[in-house]
Each structure stands twice: as structure tokens, then as C-alpha cells.
Amino acid sequence: MLSDENKFRIFTGNANPDLAREIASYLGTTVGDAVINRFNNGEIQVMINESVRGKDIFIVQPTCGPIVNDNVMELLIMADAFKRASARHITAVVPYYGYARQDRKARGREPITAKLMADLFETAGITRVVTIDLHAAQIQGFFNIPFDHMPGGPLLAEYIYDKNLKNVVVVSPDLGGVARARGFAEKLGAPLAIVDKRRSHPGVAEVMNLIGDVEGMMAIMVDDMVDTAGSLTEAAASLKKFGATDVYACCTHAVLTDPALERIANSSITELVVTNTIPLPPEKRHEKIKVLSVAPIFAETVLRIYNEWSVSQLYATYK
């Protein structure tokens, strides 16, 4: 429970208000009174319609599509408004951390947008960040403020566990996701396999080999996000060729840009399990896609931050 509800408020931008309301409901409170509009020239207008002086503010705002830059600017402008209104602490609850895919210089003259976002957050007045399943865990080090990186794998693993699937093998769709897949496999008590693929250019991957054995087994692919679903569906087809009986996919963030839905519908994937870190509109829903809610994870994290309880104990709960 909250130690003093009068000093605690949750606000949201336009990116995922349903998730914000779900988090607030879990905590027995409501979303704060704020209006985010557009001026005639497209600039963002933020109006906070209640006093926030001396309060701990939690802004729920994934920096996702369909208009990524608008959602980023809403978060920054809201933080600036709370800072100037004398809020005590401003925590950005960012279920999906955008601009994370450029987290290093892979070639000359490339930006590091994940670091740029961190700088913008701090400049706007944000004093803490909470997120789930970063594209690259080292992004935490780009911040000079407290950063809570929650795991999404256990929520997905629990869903798969409850399905009582037999003869399961967990598969990492690339070498970079091995640590995530290993934790998932440990949760299920299943063996691990790794897809070895090569990228000719962004969004296009070719499966070269499989490390491990999937023949006669149900393969569970685990990744942090699904965007165009090209790599995911290609890996699923390869797993079937290697002898997998069924292929499930678990991805925390359902970016799902075109032609992802068509690819998933026509793929050998039995079910794609995602979370609601990014809202899934009706046109992106499909009978193969199952959406789980991350509201309890974020609500418990917010509760512990506000009451100054250990967040790492919650990590242990979800690992």
C-alpha cells in the first residue's frame, strides 16, 4: 500500500493511457488530471490541472509509435512542466524505450541515439527511469540517475509454463539474445538452442545454422521485440526445417510495423506472445497473437520506489 497517497500521482501522455490507468487501478488510485493537446502548428501543449508541488510524480509514457517523436516530446514536455511546478521527484515509467537500437557506433559517422535520449531525459528534469527489457542492457549506463530495468521474460515464461507444453526447447533467435533465452530456459527447466544468423542490412537476416537440437520438440523463441517480423518468421521456418514440431514466439515489445501482421499470419508460428508495453490497436490484432499485461510489474515497482522499499527484491520475484 502507499505510505501517503496525497504525495503520489500517476500521469500519462497519449502513448499508452490504457496501461497507465491499469497501473493506477492496481495501486488503488486514479490517473492525474493533465491535458496534452496540439497547437495549430503541430507543437505539443501540456496543461497540468492539479497541484503537484512536493509530490512524487510517475509519468507512464512509452516512446513508441505510431508517431515516435511526438511521444518522446510529450514525455519531455510533461517532465519540464512538473519540474517547473515544484514536483519532488519525477519518475519516467517508459515501458518501451525508443531509439534504443543505435546504442553504439557500429560504423563511422553513426549517432548513439540511446545516449542522446538519456541526456534529453535528464535535461527535462526526470530524476528516475523505470523500463522493461531494454534492447541492450548497457543502456542503463548512459544515465546518471537511478534506473530500474525490469525483466519481462518471467511473465512470458509463466504463460508458457501454464500451457503445460511437453518436450520444450527454448531458442534464442540470434547470438545477442542468448542471456535472455537462457533465463527463460531456466524458468521452464528446458534446454537451450541458438539460431546463428547474418544480417545483410537492417531488417533482413539469413539463418546460417542452428546450435543445439530441436528435432521432435516444441520450440519457444524468445526476443525483446518483434518489429517487421522478418527475422522471427524466417527463424521459425528454419526451426521447422530442423525438425521442430511447433514454434511459439515470446517477445516483450510488439512494435509490429508493416508487413509484420501478414508475415505472422502466413508463418509457421503457432502463437506469438507479447505484452502491452506498446498498445496494440484493433488493426494489429490477430488470432495468433496473445497479449499479456505488464501493469502488475510496473505497479509493484512504482509502489516500492515511492515507499523507498527494495526494488531488487521485486527483481528476484520476477526472475
C-alpha positions in Angstrom: 0.0 0.0 0.0 1.0 3.6 -0.4 2.6 5.3 2.6 0.9 8.6 1.8 -1.3 8.7 -1.2 -1.6 12.5 -1.1 2.1 12.8 -2.1 1.8 10.4 -5.0 0.4 10.9 -8.5 0.5 9.0 -11.8 0.2 10.9 -15.1 0.1 9.7 -18.7 0.7 11.1 -22.1 -1.1 9.9 -25.2 1.2 6.9 -26.0 -0.5 4.2 -23.8 -3.1 5.7 -21.5 -4.9 2.3 -21.0 -1.7 0.9 -19.4 -1.4 4.0 -17.1 -5.0 3.6 -16.0 -4.4 -0.1 -15.3 -1.3 0.6 -13.2 -3.2 3.3 -11.3 -6.1 0.9 -10.7 -3.8 -1.7 -9.4 -2.5 0.8 -6.9 -5.9 1.9 -5.9 -5.7 5.4 -7.3 -6.5 7.3 -10.5 -4.5 8.9 -13.3 -3.8 12.6 -12.7 -5.6 15.5 -14.4 -3.5 16.6 -17.4 -4.3 17.6 -20.9 -1.9 17.0 -23.8 -3.1 18.8 -27.0 -1.6 20.2 -30.2 -1.3 23.8 -31.2 -2.5 24.6 -34.7 1.1 24.4 -36.0 1.5 20.9 -34.5 3.5 21.8 -31.4 2.6 20.0 -28.2 0.7 21.8 -25.5 0.8 20.4 -21.9 -1.5 21.6 -19.2 -1.3 20.1 -15.6 -4.7 20.8 -14.0 -3.8 20.0 -10.4 -1.2 20.9 -7.8 1.9 18.7 -7.9 4.1 20.8 -5.5 6.2 18.5 -3.3 4.7 15.3 -4.8 6.3 12.2 -6.3 5.2 12.1 -10.0 5.2 9.0 -12.2 4.8 9.6 -15.9 3.7 6.5 -17.8 4.8 7.0 -21.4 6.4 4.5 -23.8 8.4 6.2 -26.5 6.8 4.1 -29.2 4.9 4.5 -32.5 2.9 5.3 -34.4 4.4 8.7 -34.1 7.6 8.1 -32.0 8.8 11.7 -31.9 5.5 13.0 -30.6 5.5 10.5 -27.8 9.1 11.4 -26.9 8.3 15.1 -26.9 5.2 14.6 -24.8 7.3 12.9 -22.1 10.0 15.6 -22.1 7.5 18.5 -22.1 5.4 16.9 -19.3 8.6 16.4 -17.2 9.5 20.0 -17.8 6.1 21.1 -16.6 6.3 19.1 -13.4 9.8 20.3 -12.7 8.7 23.9 -13.0 5.6 23.1 -10.9 8.0 22.1 -8.0 7.4 18.3 -8.1 9.6 16.5 -5.6 10.6 13.6 -7.8 9.8 12.9 -11.5 10.0 9.2 -12.5 9.6 8.3 -16.1 7.9 4.9 -16.5 8.9 4.0 -20.0 7.5 0.6 -20.9 9.2 0.7 -24.3 12.4 2.7 -24.6 12.6 4.1 -28.1 15.8 4.9 -30.1 17.5 2.0 -28.3 18.7 0.2 -31.4 21.5 2.6 -32.0 23.4 2.0 -28.7 26.9 2.2 -30.1 28.9 3.2 -33.2 28.9 0.1 -35.4 30.4 2.1 -38.3 31.7 5.6 -38.9 29.6 8.7 -38.6 26.7 6.9 -36.8 24.8 8.6 -33.9 24.3 6.9 -30.5 20.6 7.7 -30.1 20.1 5.7 -26.9 22.6 8.0 -25.2 21.0 11.1 -26.7 17.7 10.0 -25.3 19.3 9.6 -21.8 20.7 13.1 -22.0 17.3 14.5 -23.0 15.5 12.8 -20.1 17.9 14.2 -17.6 17.8 17.7 -19.1 14.0 17.7 -19.0 14.1 17.1 -15.2 13.4 13.4 -15.0 15.0 12.0 -11.8 14.5 8.3 -12.3 13.6 5.9 -15.1 11.8 2.6 -15.0 11.6 0.3 -18.1 11.4 -3.3 -19.1 13.5 -5.4 -21.4 15.8 -2.8 -23.0 17.1 -3.7 -26.4 20.6 -3.6 -24.9 21.1 -3.7 -21.1 24.2 -1.5 -21.2 21.9 1.5 -22.0 21.4 1.7 -18.2 24.9 3.0 -18.0 24.1 6.0 -20.2 22.1 7.5 -17.3 23.4 9.4 -14.3 20.1 9.0 -12.4 18.6 5.8 -10.8 17.5 3.4 -13.5 15.3 0.3 -12.8 15.4 -2.3 -15.6 12.6 -4.8 -15.1 12.6 -8.3 -16.7 9.7 -9.2 -19.0 10.8 -12.8 -19.6 9.4 -14.3 -16.4 5.9 -13.0 -17.3 6.1 -14.7 -20.7 7.7 -17.8 -19.2 4.8 -18.2 -16.7 2.3 -18.0 -19.5 4.2 -20.7 -21.5 4.6 -22.8 -18.3 0.8 -22.7 -17.6 0.2 -24.1 -21.1 1.8 -27.4 -19.9 3.6 -27.9 -23.2 5.7 -31.1 -23.4 9.2 -31.6 -24.8 10.1 -27.9 -24.9 13.3 -26.3 -26.1 13.9 -22.5 -25.7 15.5 -20.8 -28.7 17.4 -17.6 -29.0 16.8 -16.1 -32.5 20.3 -14.7 -32.5 23.6 -14.7 -30.6 22.8 -11.4 -28.9 19.8 -12.7 -27.1 21.4 -15.8 -25.5 21.4 -14.4 -22.0 17.7 -13.6 -22.2 16.8 -17.0 -23.6 19.0 -18.8 -21.0 17.0 -17.2 -18.2 13.8 -18.2 -19.9 15.0 -21.8 -20.3 16.0 -22.0 -16.6 12.5 -20.8 -15.7 10.9 -23.6 -17.7 13.6 -26.2 -16.9 14.2 -26.6 -20.7 17.3 -27.0 -22.9 18.6 -24.1 -25.0 19.2 -23.7 -28.7 20.6 -20.8 -30.7 19.9 -19.6 -34.2 23.0 -18.4 -36.0 22.0 -15.7 -38.5 23.7 -13.0 -40.5 22.3 -9.6 -41.3 23.0 -8.2 -44.8 21.3 -4.9 -43.9 18.8 -3.7 -41.2 15.6 -5.7 -41.0 16.9 -8.5 -43.2 18.5 -11.7 -41.8 19.6 -15.0 -43.2 19.7 -18.1 -41.0 23.0 -19.9 -41.3 23.0 -22.6 -38.7 21.4 -23.9 -35.5 23.4 -24.5 -32.3 21.5 -27.2 -30.3 18.8 -29.7 -31.1 15.1 -29.0 -31.8 14.1 -32.2 -33.7 10.8 -33.6 -32.4 10.5 -30.7 -29.8 8.3 -27.7 -29.3 10.5 -24.6 -29.9 9.9 -21.4 -27.9 11.7 -18.4 -29.4 12.4 -15.6 -27.1 13.3 -12.0 -28.1 12.9 -8.4 -26.7 10.8 -7.1 -29.6 9.1 -8.0 -32.9 9.2 -5.3 -35.5 8.7 -6.3 -39.1 8.7 -10.0 -38.0 11.1 -10.9 -40.9 13.8 -12.4 -38.7 11.2 -14.0 -36.4 9.3 -15.8 -39.2 12.5 -16.8 -41.0 13.8 -18.3 -37.9 10.5 -20.1 -37.3 10.6 -21.6 -40.8 14.2 -22.8 -40.2 13.3 -24.4 -36.9 10.5 -26.4 -38.6 13.1 -27.5 -41.2 15.4 -28.6 -38.4 12.5 -30.8 -37.1 10.6 -28.7 -34.5 7.0 -29.9 -34.1 5.6 -26.5 -33.2 7.1 -23.0 -32.9 6.0 -20.4 -30.3 7.4 -16.9 -30.1 7.6 -14.7 -27.0 8.5 -11.0 -27.5 8.0 -8.3 -24.9 7.5 -5.4 -27.2 5.1 -5.7 -30.1 6.3 -3.0 -32.5 4.7 -4.8 -35.5 5.4 -2.5 -38.4 4.2 -3.5 -41.9 4.3 -6.2 -43.1 4.6 -7.9 -39.7 1.0 -9.0 -39.3 0.9 -10.5 -42.8 4.1 -12.4 -42.2 3.0 -13.7 -38.8 -0.4 -14.8 -40.2 1.3 -16.7 -43.0 4.2 -18.1 -40.9 4.7 -21.4 -39.2 4.4 -19.7 -35.8 1.7 -21.3 -33.7 1.3 -18.4 -31.3 3.1 -15.1 -30.7 3.0 -14.0 -27.1 3.6 -10.2 -26.5 2.9 -7.7 -23.7 1.1 -4.4 -23.7 4.2 -2.2 -23.3 3.1 -0.9 -26.7 -0.6 -0.6 -27.3 -2.0 -3.0 -29.9 -4.7 -1.4 -32.0 -7.5 -3.5 -33.4 -6.0 -3.5 -36.9 -2.8 -5.1 -35.5 -4.6 -7.9 -33.6 -4.7 -11.4 -34.9 -5.8 -14.8 -33.6 -2.2 -15.9 -33.4 -1.2 -13.0 -31.1 -1.7 -13.2 -27.3 -1.2 -10.0 -25.3 -0.2 -10.1 -21.6 -0.3 -7.1 -19.3 2.8 -5.7 -17.6 0.7 -3.4 -15.3 1.3 -5.5 -12.2 5.1 -5.4 -12.7 5.2 -1.7 -13.1 2.7 -1.1 -10.4 4.7 -3.1 -7.9 7.9 -1.3 -9.0 6.3 2.1 -8.6 5.0 1.2 -5.2 8.4 0.1 -4.0 10.1 3.3 -5.4 7.6 5.5 -3.7 7.7 3.7 -0.3 11.5 3.5 -0.5 11.5 -0.3 -0.4 13.9 -2.5 -2.2 13.3 -2.9 -5.9 15.9 -5.6 -6.2 13.7 -8.0 -4.1 11.0 -7.5 -6.8 13.6 -8.4 -9.5 14.1 -11.7 -7.6 10.3 -12.3 -7.6 10.1 -11.9 -11.4 13.4 -13.8 -12.3 
